[in-house]
Each structure stands twice: as structure tokens, then as C-alpha cells.
Amino acid sequence: MGYKRFTLLDNNMAGNIPYLETLLKKIIPLKMSWAGQCTINIARHKNILKLLAKSGCKLLSVGIEGINQEGLDEFNKSWVKTADTAALLKNIRKAGIVIFASFLIGTDHDTEETIRKTSRFIAKSKIAIPVFNLLTPLPGTYLFKKLKQENRLLHEDFNRYNGFTCVHRPAQMTPATTDAMYWWIYNDTYSITNIL
């Protein structure tokens, strides 16, 4: 079709490692550049990282969410171990793949200090493209029902449930502080010093 680049739209292309290995071997002869998304656990498979790079994968989107283990456990991501995150990110970088990492701000385990630590972690880990979303309890989810039952929703104006406006009361910060820290971490991680 004449394309030289593509994005593999699969939330976790590493969910089936044998299939991914077969797929990567089929992509290699196409001589294309591409991006994909998966869990950070892909970095535990060094042979797959080599195949990713050989197949033309230039960027991986991974959901790190946070550097606080309690926060990850609360969101059923206990299979991610924050103690391993830095080493796994390094494995991806060493394979020559750029990291696009997403983080969640405004969990009940977040404080101003944990958000500052997150920014330092991003700089130290050399994450090229960090992105941040405010925790947003979408209608119909367990989180929405829980926060509503606890009377912690600020409102139900769903036009403002956009991922960059705090719409609930986090346990350890005010909504205003949560909003301020969301913009602070963007400004800090994308400062000239960090970019350089």
C-alpha cells in the first residue's frame, strides 16, 4: 500500500508472547517503522525486545501509572512491581526504543511529595515522552460508584470528566492542589533542563 510507518493498536501486544514473536518475524521483511503499546512486562523478554527493534519498532507506549506500589495495588496492578520499573525501562531504552509512558495523578496515595518524586523518577529514567492524566472516575465504573458512595465526587458534570480536571476529593490532597500538581509535573518534566 506504500506506507512506511504504522501503529499497532493493541492495548497489550505482549499479552501472547509466542504470537508476538511470530508477528515480529513477519514484520521484519517489511522494513517499516512502527509504534505499539503494551505493559512494561515486555521488558522482561530481552529476546522480544531485540526482535521489536529489528522489526522497526521505534516507540513503545507503556502505562506506568505511578511509582507508589500501594497505588498500583489499589488499581489491581499489583503484578507491576515499582521496584523493578527503572530496570525494565532501561531494558527498553537499551534496545533502542523510545518510551512513551503514562502516569496517573490524583490517586488516594498521591501527595505533593510523591508527585515530585515521580518527576525526579522520570528524569532519572530518561523517559522521553511522559504523559499525565488525572484520575477520572468515569460513570459506570467501580471507582465512580465507590467515590459517589463515599460522597467524594465534586459534581456530575460529565463534560468536565476529561482527564485533566480533578473531579473528586483525593485522600491526601485537595482538588485544587491536585489540579496544581498536575500542571506542575507537566511543567517540571518538560522543562528545558529535563529536555536537555
N, C-alpha and C positions, 0 to 999 in steps of 0.2 A: 504493500500500500504506500510505500515511500516514506514512512515515518522513521525517524532516527531515535526517538525518545518515547517512553511511555511510563505510566504509573500503574502499578499493580494494586488494584483496590480490593484488598482483603484485610480485614481488621487484624488478623494474625496469620500471616502466610507461613509461620513456623509451627502452626498447630499440628502439622503432619510432616515431620522431618523427612521420612523416606520419599514422600511425594514431592516435597520442595527440592530435594536433591535431584530427582528425575527432571523436574521442571527447569531447574537452573542449567542442567546439562543440555536441555533443548534450546534454552535462550542463548547460550554462549555463541553458537554459529551465526546468530542474527546480527552480532556486532552492534548492539544498541546500548544506549544509556537509559537507565531507568531508576525509579524510586519505589519504595514499598513501605509497609508498616507491619509491625509485629511486636511481641513482647520482648523485653530485654533479655529473656532467657535464650534467645537465639545466639547470644554471645558466649554461651556455654559450649557451642558446637563450632570449634575452630575450623574444622574441615568445611562446614557450611559457609562460614564467613569467607573463606578463600574462594569458594565457588560463587558466592554472591559478587565478590569483587571481580572475578574473572568473567562473570556474565554481564558486567556493565552496571551493576548496582552502584549508584553514586550517593544515595541518600536513604537512610532508614528513619522512619518516624516511630518513636517508642514512647509509651506512656509511663513516665517515671512516677508521676503524681506527687510524690513527696519524698523527703529524706527522713521522715519520722515513722518508725516501724509501727507504732500504735495507730497512727492514722491509716496506714495501709491495711492493717489488720481489721480495722473498723469497716473498711470498704471491701472486705472479702478478697484482699490481695496479699494475704499472708504468705503466699507462695513466692512473693518478691521479698528478698531479704536486703534491707538497706545497707547492711554491712558489706554486701557483695557488689552493690551498684557501681561504685567507682571503677573497680577492676573490670566489670563487664563492659562498661562504656569504653574503657581503654582498649579492650579487645576489638571492639567495633572500629575505633579510630585507627588502630594498628593495621586493620585490614584495608584502610584507605577509604572508608565510608564515612560520609558526613552524618552527624547525628542531629536530628530534629526531635527535641524532647519536650513533652508537655507536662506541666505541673499544675496541681490543684491548690488553690489558695482559699482559705476560709473554713477549713475543717475544724472540728472541736479540739483538735490537738495543735492547732496553729496559734502561735503568739508572734509578736513583733520580732522576737529573737529567733524563732525557728525560720521565719521568712528571711531574715538577714543571713542566717546560716545557709539557707537554700541558695541565695545569691552567691555566697562565697564558694559553695559546692560547685555551682555551675561554672564559675571562673576557673576553679582548680581542675575540674574535669574537662575543661576545654570543649564544652558543648557549643557547637557552632550556632544552632538555632533553637534557643529556648522559647517556649510559648507558655502563657499562663491563662488559666480560666478560673473564675471564681466559682466555688461550689454553688451549684444551682439545683435546688430540689424541684425537679420537673413534675408536673401533675401526673398522677397515676403511679409514681414510683414509691418504693418503700420509704425513701428518705423524705419525700413530700408528706406522706401520711404521718411519719414519726414527728417531724418538726411541727406539723399542724396540731397534732395531739398535744405536744409539749408547749403550744402557744408561742412558737419561736419564729413563725413566718411574719415578716413585716407587713405584707399585703398579698393580695392575689391578683395584682395587675400583671398578667402574663406577658404583656408587651415588654415588661422590664425584666423578665426572666431570660436574660441574654448572655450570661456568662461573663460579663464584665461590670455588673452592678450587684452589690450584696443585697439579697432579698430575705435574709434570715438573720437571726441572732446567733453568731458562733459562741461557743462556751467561754473562750478566753479573750475575746476582743469585741469591741463594739462594732456595729455595722460600719460606722464612719471610719474607724481605724482600719477595718478590713479593706474597705474601698481605698483608703490612703496607701496601705501597704501593697495592694495590688498594683497601683500605679508606681509606687516606689521601686518595686522589684523590676518592673519593666525598664524604668529609667536607669536603675543601677546596672542591670545586666547588659543593657545596650549602651552603656557609657563609652566614650571614646577610649578610655583606659582598657576596659574589658575587650572592646573590639580589637584594639591593637594587640 
